[in-house]
Amino acid sequence: MEVTVDSLEVVNRLATRVSLPKEFIQSYISRCMTYCQSLQDKSTQQRNVRIVCVLIQSFIRNKILDIHNENILIEVQRFCVEFNKVPGANPLYRTIKNMESSTSGTSQSSSGNPTDSPGK
C-alpha cells in the first residue's frame, strides 16, 4: 500500500475507532518514515514528513502508539532529527523527550538538556 495523505487519514481514523495490533501500528509508522526518506522532491517530502509527524503525535496523544518501545522510539527520534527543519518534527521530538523524562522520574532535570521543551 502506497503512503498517501488518504491512506494516512484512513489508518488514523481506523486506529481511533478500533484497536489495531501494536505491530501493525509500529510497522505502518516505520513504513511511512521510510517512504518520506525516499522521496526526491523536497516540497513533497516536507509535506509528507509534516503529515507523518502529525499522525505520530495523534497516535501518541490517543495512546495508540506505545512510544516507550525502544525500537520505534529510536526510529522516530532519528526521523525527527533528520527532518528537524520541517514543521512538526521538533514538537514531536520534544513530546517524546518530555515523555522520556517524565517516565525516568526526577533523576534527570529537564533544564539541563537544551532539546527538552522549556517550562512544560
N, C-alpha and C positions, 0 to 999 in steps of 0.2 A: 504494500500500500504506500503510495507516494505521500509525502508530508506536504499538506496544503493547509491553507487557513481553514477551509471547510472541514478537513479531517481533524484538525486540532480542535475545532469547535464541537464536532461530533463526539470525540473522545472526552472532552471536558464535560459536556452535558451528560453523557452516559455515566461517567465516573461519579458525578454528583448525585445521580439518581439510583444507581445500583452499585453494589460492592464488586469491584473488579479485582482480580488477583494481583497482589503486590508485584509479582514477577512481570505481569503484563505492563503495569504502570511504569516500572523501572526500565523495562525493555523499550517501551514506547518513547520515554523521555530520552533514553540513550540514542535511539534511532533519530529522533528529532534533532538532537545536538550534532550528531554525525552528519546529518543532512545539511544543517546550517554551515558546518565547517567545509562542506564540499562545494558550496555554491561559489561560482566565479564572479557573478555580477554583484558588486559591493552594495548597491542600494537594495537589491533583492535580499542579499544576505543580512543586511542590517534590519530590514523589516521582519524577516523570519526570526532572527535572534530575539528581537524585542517581543514578538508574539510568543515564542517559546518561553522566554523569561516570565511573561505574564501567566502562561499556563502553569509553569512550575510554582510560581507564587500562589496561584489559586489552589493547586494541589496541596501545598504545604498548609495554607490557611484553613482548608477544609479537611485537613488530616487524612488526605487520600494518599499522599506520598510520605513515607517514613524517611525523613532526611537523615536520621541517625544511622541508617545503613551505610557503613563506611565506603562501600564501592560507589554507590550513587552520590554520596556526599563529595567524595574526591572528584568525581567526574563533573558534577555541577559546579563546584568551586573552580576547577580548571577552565570550564566553559566561560564562567563569569570573568575570570582574569583575562582570558584570550580576547573577549569582546567587551572589555571594560569601557570602551568609548561609546558603546551602543546604549541608548536609554533603556533602562530596565535591568541591565546586568549588575550595576553597582547596588541598587536597592535589594536585589535578590541575594547578592553576596553578603551584604550587611545583615539581612534577615537570617541567613544561615549562620553567620558568625555570632549573632546575638543568641540564637538557639543553642549553639555550642557552648557559649559562655554561661548561659542560664542552666544548662544541664550539668556543667562541670562544677557547679557550686560556687562558693565565694573565694576559692583559692586563686582565681585569676581576676585581676581588676581590668575592667574594660577601658579605663583611662590610659593604660599602658600600651594599648595596641591601636595605632592610628587607623586601622581598617575597620574598627568597630564603629557603630553608629553612635555619635556623641549624644549623651544625655538621654538615651532611650532604652 
